[in-house]
Amino acid sequence: MPCLNEADTLALCINKAQQALRESGVAGEIIVADNGSADGSQKIAGGLGARVVDVDVKGYGSALMGGIAAARGRYVVMGDADDSYDFGELPKFVDKLRDGFDLVQGCRLPAGGGTIAPGAMPFLHRWVGNPALTFLVRAWFDAPINDVYCGLRGFAKSHYDRLDQRCTGMEFATEMIIKSSLLGARISEVPITLHPDKRRSHPPHLKTFRDGWRTLRFFMMCTPRWLYLLPGLSFVLIGLIGYALAFPATRIGPATLGAHTLLFASLSILCGYQAILFSVFAQTFAMAEHLLPEDPVMMRAFKIINLERGLLASAIATIAGLALLFAAFLQWRAAGYGPLDYAHTMRIVIPGATLTALGVQTFLSSFFISILGMTRR
């Protein structure tokens, strides 16, 4: 149980957990990971027989990391100490873990069979925040859950050690789900009941907009494919379509697509290519630092595309671009360095400048990706 000034409800939670352990015959310990309480929570926990672990680094995730690291059991069940979760439901989680699941997530929402008692969850959390974030984690990471923010969950200690969790704030809980899904862990979900928060001395630690944004931000950081790659590919495709229409000066109704269309198309290609490169940067760094598990598609791509081939592609694009720019210069020289027919000349200058820029980007990025891919000793 992570704890920060939970004197109002801590005893209730510990008593329920102790009763659940006794009645189910589960051998276990109750750990209170205290994050600097100043209301006597430590004394309450110790007086009831719980093991108090002091965690100096502030944050919900930090407290949980400290408590989990100190846990001596094969399985760990974590839950908030505000009495909104009923620790009497603990046997549900243990049974699923004994069936071989790596992570067992509680579900408070009706979509997964859960129950929300009147007044237990704010309107925005129930109908906007939780459903939206749960939809994203299911769509982006294929997580088989219906309630991403439920803080009552159980997991095998050995599985947790594989996750190498990093988030020290509220994102800790979603980081666990994302990494478990990416690693192909066996995940199950059990319906639970959410009760109203019984604390009276201070408001909930969760801040709706701050923590909602931090969770969404973490989602995006964990999925370079959705944040960078797919938008980048879309921009490149739009740019290529623009080129295909502008080169033959295609007419669409009263409009003629010409040099200006080429310029916009080049902008789209350059922005898209940069986004694709950022996708590779982010994925390479995340895999090298074990922030994310290895991506099989990326690993296969690295076997085909290496530094030398990147440099070769860079040289081809740069030489082609410079050749076009030189051809435009020759046209200018042939005109006595006077005014040019820009509608004609820009059809050479714009692709030449674009290819040159792509070549330089590829040259620099090839070395940068190689550096990111180096593993530390």
Protein Blocks (a to p, Z undefined) as FASTA:
>chain_A
ZZehillmmmmmmmmmmmmmmmnopacddddddehiaehmmmmmmmnopacdddfbgcjk
lmmmmmmmmpcbfbdcdddfehpacfklmmmmmmmmmnopabdcddfbfklopacdehka
cfklmmmmmmmmmmmmmmmnopacfbfklcbdcddfklmmmnopabfblmlmmmmmmmmm
mnopacddddddddddfbfkbccfbdfklmmmmmmmmmmmmmmmlmmmmmmmmmmmmmmm
mmmmmmnopaehjbccdfklmmmmmmmmmmmmmmmmmmmmmmmmmmmnomaccdfklmmm
mmmmcfklmmmmmmmmmmmmmmmmmmmmmmmmmnoopacdfklmmmmmmmmmmmmmmmmm
mmmmmmmmmmmmpccZZ
